[in-house]
Amino acid sequence: MKKILYVASEANPYAASGGLGDVMGALPVTLAKDNPEFEVSVILPLYGGMKEEYRKKLVKVADIKFRYSWRNTGASVYKIENGTVTYYFLENHYYFDRKKLYGEYDDAERFAFFSMAVVEFMIQTGYTPDILHANDWQSALVVIYLKTKYFVCDAVKDIKTVYTIHNIEYQGKFDPFILGDVFALDGYSNVVEYNGCINLMKGALTVSDYVTTVSPNYAYELHHDFFAFGLADIVNQIGAKFAGVINGIDYNYFSPETGGDIYAPYSLENLKEGKRENKLALQRELGLDECADVPLVVMITRLASQKGIDLVARIIDELLMENMQFVILGTGDEDYENMFRELEVRHKNVRALIKFDRVISKKMYAAADMFLMPSKSEPCGLAQMISCSYGTVPVVRAVGGLYDTIRPYGEDNSNGFSFDNYNAHELLFTVKRALSLYNDKAEWDALVLRAKNSDFSWTNSASKYISIYNKILQW
């Protein structure tokens, strides 16, 4: 039986702050279920914020000791058996008993420690996977250590490595001064230094056996400077070992039938009635006029220009002259937060929910007619797929994974609307086109049905990863 070890800084339900946590909570489980010939495990830090219900399930596996740069240090190893997947946790109170996952002053040191501890865990416990799959800059050093400091270690030298870019904007860039003291990489500056600084993602890209990212179109975009944030040259160098695999969504959680948290469950059989009931309930909860025939447009997003908020800001007053309601949920840039608060004051058909709230987000997916996602860049995007699951029509910019997942109205098998250029009035005209179609009930209902029937399950993605694993195992 072949063994796969996923290395990540977060994984649902144990610790998550975003898309990486969703991926690491779903992909390993799906892959293990559909491919019993693989033994699948995940390893991540044991954060202080783990919920007590999961902490009670921890079983101690080992204590490991090792020397990391000038430090004599170590970690305790725990595990939780989650069906067909084993989740390992590395406990070190100094580094990980914090209130938040990221954003600490010593993140470089924390995740360097974690990465070396992963390698030492494999050596000291005798657990040797055939494939090690690292994710984003926080675990880039695992691959780098395997291919540099530990390359002559018999226990781990034959492990094949895959590295996934979830968002190339976050590369793990640090001052070269800490190369030895923090990263213990004296003598390997050529691997990690790039454009005058340490760049952990660059190092992982160059030494990994295979590199993936989270959608085919994003993989294409990363060959170009506009999207690659300075790493286009490296991406072009590794082209033969680079591919995009679209993420999936967890239909057990993001489901109007069984996912919970919405006002009234519904399925394909009562799609129209179910959405109507949820829409009226949300309007009632938020104090909007209760009217099932007024199109409800929502956004659930980080309030940042990368998410297209600057486009929305430019045209929102003109858009709100249409017969519609608009609800936005999210936090981010203070100027955008205040803009939407002020917009709510000026327009009775607007609600600005400046917070992070998973429960209300699912209610919004279920209640809305349209989901707005005009991103400047979007490696994969999950929200547009989630909205389809709830029969809510996405209106997106055709970029990254949005291009791969949303087929614009007018094309065969369309499941949403899209526009090409990062332009406020292209966004405006596209939303107006969607609002116009909303009044053609037969056409609109057919589009909603196609969106609901879109298949973004992890099964498709897992099968593509299996093909990659099998290929590099033959090298």
WOFENFEN-V885906 format. One record per residue. N is the residue number from 1. NEAR is the number of other ideal C-beta (glycine too) atoms within 12 Angstrom. Layout:
BEGIN
((N/NEAR) (N/NEAR))
END
This chain:
BEGIN
((1/12) (2/25) (3/27) (4/41) (5/43) (6/46) (7/50) (8/48) (9/45) (10/40) (11/42) (12/35) (13/25) (14/36) (15/35) (16/30) (17/25) (18/32) (19/37) (20/39) (21/31) (22/36) (23/43) (24/45) (25/35) (26/38) (27/47) (28/43) (29/33) (30/33) (31/39) (32/32) (33/22) (34/24) (35/29) (36/13) (37/18) (38/31) (39/24) (40/39) (41/42) (42/46) (43/47) (44/50) (45/45) (46/37) (47/33) (48/22) (49/20) (50/30) (51/17) (52/11) (53/11) (54/25) (55/19) (56/11) (57/20) (58/25) (59/19) (60/19) (61/27) (62/25) (63/20) (64/31) (65/20) (66/28) (67/16) (68/33) (69/22) (70/12) (71/20) (72/9) (73/27) (74/25) (75/38) (76/26) (77/34) (78/31) (79/29) (80/30) (81/18) (82/28) (83/14) (84/22) (85/33) (86/31) (87/41) (88/42) (89/41) (90/47) (91/33) (92/34) (93/17) (94/19) (95/33) (96/35) (97/18) (98/23) (99/12) (100/18) (101/33) (102/28) (103/13) (104/21) (105/10) (106/20) (107/28) (108/36) (109/29) (110/37) (111/42) (112/41) (113/38) (114/44) (115/50) (116/43) (117/44) (118/50) (119/45) (120/37) (121/42) (122/38) (123/26) (124/25) (125/28) (126/15) (127/29) (128/28) (129/39) (130/30) (131/39) (132/46) (133/45) (134/53) (135/48) (136/45) (137/43) (138/46) (139/50) (140/50) (141/50) (142/49) (143/46) (144/46) (145/44) (146/43) (147/33) (148/32) (149/34) (150/33) (151/21) (152/12) (153/20) (154/12) (155/21) (156/34) (157/21) (158/22) (159/37) (160/33) (161/48) (162/45) (163/48) (164/47) (165/47) (166/44) (167/37) (168/43) (169/25) (170/28) (171/32) (172/41) (173/28) (174/32) (175/16) (176/24) (177/15) (178/26) (179/30) (180/20) (181/21) (182/31) (183/39) (184/32) (185/35) (186/19) (187/13) (188/26) (189/23) (190/18) (191/33) (192/45) (193/25) (194/29) (195/17) (196/14) (197/23) (198/35) (199/36) (200/44) (201/46) (202/41) (203/44) (204/46) (205/45) (206/32) (207/35) (208/39) (209/33) (210/37) (211/41) (212/44) (213/42) (214/42) (215/42) (216/25) (217/32) (218/40) (219/34) (220/25) (221/35) (222/41) (223/24) (224/21) (225/16) (226/17) (227/31) (228/32) (229/29) (230/23) (231/39) (232/24) (233/21) (234/34) (235/35) (236/18) (237/19) (238/30) (239/19) (240/13) (241/25) (242/33) (243/32) (244/34) (245/39) (246/42) (247/47) (248/42) (249/40) (250/33) (251/25) (252/21) (253/30) (254/36) (255/29) (256/38) (257/24) (258/17) (259/26) (260/18) (261/24) (262/36) (263/28) (264/23) (265/23) (266/31) (267/22) (268/22) (269/14) (270/18) (271/30) (272/24) (273/20) (274/30) (275/42) (276/29) (277/25) (278/36) (279/42) (280/27) (281/25) (282/39) (283/31) (284/18) (285/21) (286/30) (287/16) (288/30) (289/21) (290/20) (291/19) (292/26) (293/19) (294/27) (295/39) (296/43) (297/44) (298/45) (299/47) (300/40) (301/41) (302/29) (303/32) (304/24) (305/22) (306/30) (307/35) (308/39) (309/34) (310/25) (311/34) (312/39) (313/30) (314/21) (315/28) (316/36) (317/20) (318/19) (319/36) (320/26) (321/16) (322/27) (323/21) (324/34) (325/37) (326/41) (327/42) (328/42) (329/36) (330/31) (331/24) (332/25) (333/21) (334/13) (335/16) (336/31) (337/26) (338/18) (339/26) (340/35) (341/22) (342/18) (343/28) (344/26) (345/13) (346/16) (347/25) (348/16) (349/29) (350/32) (351/33) (352/30) (353/31) (354/27) (355/20) (356/19) (357/16) (358/25) (359/21) (360/29) (361/35) (362/33) (363/37) (364/46) (365/48) (366/44) (367/47) (368/51) (369/49) (370/49) (371/47) (372/49) (373/53) (374/49) (375/42) (376/30) (377/34) (378/46) (379/45) (380/44) (381/49) (382/43) (383/45) (384/49) (385/45) (386/40) (387/47) (388/43) (389/42) (390/48) (391/45) (392/51) (393/48) (394/55) (395/49) (396/47) (397/39) (398/35) (399/36) (400/43) (401/42) (402/45) (403/34) (404/35) (405/44) (406/46) (407/26) (408/29) (409/32) (410/17) (411/15) (412/9) (413/19) (414/27) (415/38) (416/45) (417/43) (418/39) (419/36) (420/18) (421/18) (422/25) (423/19) (424/26) (425/18) (426/25) (427/39) (428/28) (429/23) (430/39) (431/44) (432/28) (433/28) (434/41) (435/31) (436/20) (437/29) (438/32) (439/20) (440/16) (441/16) (442/13) (443/20) (444/31) (445/24) (446/22) (447/38) (448/41) (449/23) (450/28) (451/43) (452/38) (453/19) (454/34) (455/21) (456/36) (457/26) (458/37) (459/24) (460/25) (461/38) (462/31) (463/23) (464/30) (465/39) (466/31) (467/21) (468/33) (469/35) (470/22) (471/20) (472/29) (473/24) (474/13) (475/16))
END
